[in-house]
């Protein structure tokens, strides 16, 4: 047993596989797997039965003309903040009016997958007014990192003020790919920031290195300080902000009703993963994955099964959905979807709905398959679903049940 495996078992233990469920019915039509000889570690870990909710979505375009929008967040007054990857933050009024770019946003590295990424409303917004942003931060000479800041909207809403950085990935990378990055809060005064491992073969092993923040989930206090109960605070050579590691590129993350963090990360050619994130655990990248290199060559050890060395994903896709933002639905408009995961798909493009029972995926439905790449998902105060489309002329859409 390696020292890392011993550490993994000592801190959180490997997450047990969820209970097996009878998988009656054909899965969603999705084509043949890229790696046909890989088998799931437990029944229902992939290709859950196709579910039909019987819901037809009515789609309203709230705003358009957005250049590669990346993140959305709903303000208490019903307005919506939207990030555009080139570096613009905008406010969409409840009436659908799109503001001019909000000043005060940090300079971004808008190259390849880099730029302005997620936006999130702080849990103390009503009292403190904090808004959080993640972005690709330029460091000169083509180097960049994932970073996160918080700031407040000025009284007239035209500027971000009191800006302070709360996280900067290390070390700098020359590869403008796989930045992550979602921002999620718990109810105990912590913020989670997800990162990627910058994709390049020479760098991605850093996902296993506790001395870097590549391919990690980061956990901080709201002001950017490190909680004393983080799993690696006392580990020599480890960065103390790390919560979990062994991730590839996490662009979807959300808290469930029990206050547990889940994430969905991009696999390579196959192997997108849904993970329940626990402190100190290792999720296997780039040693094991239910996918392969884009060249068709095996990844890492050429095996898919994560156990006993790493945590098994709760669900995986092959072929991929290319996950973006996600939410656990909690609203009144779609009562039968309470507790379901809604996640955007960039490829082939859809809103993917997952049904869960005892932490196992028991059904999957593909919705909104005709609007292209969905980059983020949110729910407004009325329970309507908000999505944005990743396009040079992207749009903010509001989804409601079609009457009748």
PyMOL commands that set and color helices and strands:
alter all, ss='L'
color gray80, all
select helices_A, chain A and resi 3-11+125-128+204-208+335-337
alter helices_A, ss='H'
color red, helices_A
select strands_A, chain A and resi 57-66+69-74+80-84+88-92+116-121+130-140+143-153+160-168+183-185+190-194+217-221+242-244+250-255+261-265+272-276+315-317+323-328+341-345+350-357+360-367+374-379+385-389+394-401
alter strands_A, ss='S'
color yellow, strands_A
deselect
rebuild
show_as cartoon
